[in-house]
């Protein structure tokens, strides 16, 4: 008889897994920025660099996860995950708040792609299929 596995959901696609983890980190970063705004006297106009930092961290986490699951071509799959993440964020911002397209959207895509590629390079080497020798 096969054991029943109740805990945890396994996402088969590396890109989807990275995308999900990127949005989890985006939620945590947004919560942290909200607490920062609430507890300090920092105005919302000074928040742009922090927002790009949160998007970069979320893209890095997504690229790490997707490349770790993939096990190959880390920078490539990480950059693709970062670009898809940035595209989803831009589309959600456009549809929900009617935000126009400007140079910040291109900068967001660049930050997300670079952070995702870096996370992918780290993730592919952290995966279980890495070629490391044991001494």
C-alpha positions, -999 to 999 in steps of 0.1 A, spaced: 0 0 0 13 35 -9 17 60 18 -5 91 16 14 124 15 -7 151 30 18 179 38 31 201 11 24 207 -25 51 200 -51 50 223 -82 65 204 -111 75 234 -133 107 252 -122 94 285 -137 61 283 -119 78 274 -86 102 304 -90 73 327 -99 53 316 -68 83 321 -45 90 355 -60 55 366 -52 58 352 -17 89 373 -12 72 403 -27 44 400 -2 69 398 27 88 428 14 57 448 9 47 440 45 81 451 58 79 483 38 44 490 52 57 485 87 87 508 79 63 535 67 40 532 96 67 532 123 89 560 109 85 595 96 98 586 61 76 600 34 62 578 6 81 599 -20 115 585 -7 104 549 -11 114 542 -47 148 527 -40 133 505 -13 107 493 -38 133 484 -63 152 466 -36 121 445 -27 116 436 -63 152 427 -67 151 405 -37 119 388 -48 133 382 -83 166 368 -68 145 344 -46 124 334 -76 155 329 -98 172 308 -71 142 286 -67 136 280 -104 173 273 -111 176 250 -82 146 230 -94 158 230 -129 194 220 -122 208 235 -154 213 268 -172 209 288 -140 215 323 -152 191 317 -182 162 303 -162 167 329 -134 167 358 -159 135 344 -176 119 341 -142 129 377 -133 115 390 -166 83 371 -162 80 384 -127 86 420 -138 61 416 -166 35 403 -142 41 432 -118 38 458 -146 6 442 -159 -9 440 -124 1 477 -118 -14 488 -151 -47 469 -146 -52 477 -110 -41 513 -106 -38 525 -143 -1 531 -139 14 543 -172 45 529 -189 77 550 -183 114 545 -178 108 530 -143 92 499 -160 123 493 -180 145 498 -150 123 473 -131 127 448 -159 165 452 -158 167 449 -120 145 418 -120 164 401 -149 198 408 -133 187 398 -98 170 367 -112 200 357 -132 223 361 -102 198 341 -81 198 315 -108 235 311 -108 234 306 -70 204 282 -72 218 259 -99 249 254 -77 228 248 -46 207 221 -63 209 185 -55 222 176 -89 253 197 -86 286 182 -97 305 182 -64 329 157 -52 327 143 -17 360 137 1 
